[in-house]
Amino acid sequence: MKKVVVTGMGAITPLGNDVNTFWNSIVEGKNGISEITHFDPSEFDARLAGEVKGFDPLLYMEKSDVRKTDLFVQYALGAAAQAMSDSNIIGNIAPEKLGVYFGSGIGGFNTFMQEHDKLKERGPKRVSPMFIPKMISNIAAGNIAIKFKAEGPCLSITTACATGSNCIGEAYRAIAGGYADAIIAGGSEASITPLAVAGFINCMALSESNDPCSASIPFDKCRSGFVMGEGAGALIIEEYEHAKKRGAKIYCEISGYGSTCDAYHVTAPEPEASSAARAIYDAAAKESIADMSKVYINAHGTGTPLNDKTETLALKKAYGEDAYKLHISSTKSMTGHMLGAAGAVEAIASIMALNTGIIPPTINLKEPDPECDLDYTPNKAVKADLDMALSISLGFGGHNACVAFKKEKANE
């Protein structure tokens, strides 16, 4: 198995449209959640979201291409372009050795709505010939591959809220197995639309609080659901010797990956958390960490009543009494739930925590749930000497994914 490292990162988020702005914002505990502006939410019970602000697609693509792409693709191209630039890999890899593993939980929901309205109001001949190429969920991966001439393996994984983490994890396995030298991996989502919000409300998944400080409150006793977010995250996953040979900046090593399924229910987590615990254990199993206080967990932490207590139980099953020594936080308290993009953006937060020794907080955690009794880093960032960081994602359909990152040591 080949050693695998991260050499580039890019982010489009509700808290900033580059990695440094995003990271500084979450360390400061800023809240990226506010009233929905993408449409009039006045008739909706849930009116808040973590919207991307001030995004300019023309920084990453031609004006003619903007008209041909859905917003989720534009976010994806933005994050991927940042990551490619950050890695300095452009021109330093054979096209057939560069891959793309990039997914979306839902795909081009904005385009779907727009073209549906055209069909109903103006008839079938007015539906755009670009409807399908703009909407299908694999098209972010396809557009990234086209832009960067990535002729290696190109996959679009859709595992709901675990999408980003599964893309990173499967990219890690592909490179470890020798199938590519580098892969652009991540996830994107842009689904803050009337139909999507109504659907999540009616399946009782969203918080209906109108106060941004009491809406996305993971692990709090008063939590009542998640808040929708949007954006994209991209990582350049690279084989270590390839990165070393070209003098790449290395953020960290990817040291493990776990992927399991509850096989229990389409939306609810399995109450005993056995499969989620196994994904966490599998990701960290290769590394022997003597002091669990040197481990950071970026929890899935959605703020739904079932997720947070089940995830807590999964951590206890994976780590036993050592779970109480872990540094844990949910950055969804600040971004909302970015769905298919969540795992990728939270992987970036995990890597930044590992590199800076700063644990981002879980903001607005005022009254901890007795069933959620671990250290969730309430309200303020803390400093810690870290050896490992794990990013956990748990998706509808029972998908569980966990990616482990450790500090890269050149002489290992």
Secondary structure as UniProt FT lines:
FT   STRAND          4..13
FT   TURN            14..15
FT   HELIX           19..27
FT   TURN            28..29
FT   STRAND          34..35
FT   TURN            42..43
FT   STRAND          48..50
FT   HELIX           57..59
FT   HELIX           63..66
FT   TURN            67..68
FT   HELIX           71..87
FT   TURN            90..91
FT   HELIX           95..97
FT   STRAND          98..103
FT   HELIX           109..122
FT   HELIX           124..126
FT   TURN            129..130
FT   HELIX           131..135
FT   TURN            137..138
FT   HELIX           139..148
FT   STRAND          154..155
FT   HELIX           160..162
FT   HELIX           163..176
FT   TURN            177..178
FT   STRAND          182..189
FT   HELIX           194..202
FT   TURN            203..204
FT   TURN            212..215
FT   TURN            218..219
FT   TURN            221..222
FT   STRAND          228..229
FT   STRAND          231..239
FT   HELIX           240..245
FT   TURN            246..247
FT   STRAND          252..261
FT   TURN            271..272
FT   HELIX           274..284
FT   TURN            285..286
FT   HELIX           292..294
FT   STRAND          295..298
FT   HELIX           305..319
FT   HELIX           320..325
FT   STRAND          327..329
FT   HELIX           332..335
FT   HELIX           339..341
FT   HELIX           342..356
FT   STRAND          358..359
FT   TURN            363..364
FT   TURN            370..371
FT   STRAND          382..383
FT   STRAND          388..395
FT   TURN            396..398
FT   STRAND          399..406
FT   TURN            410..411
//
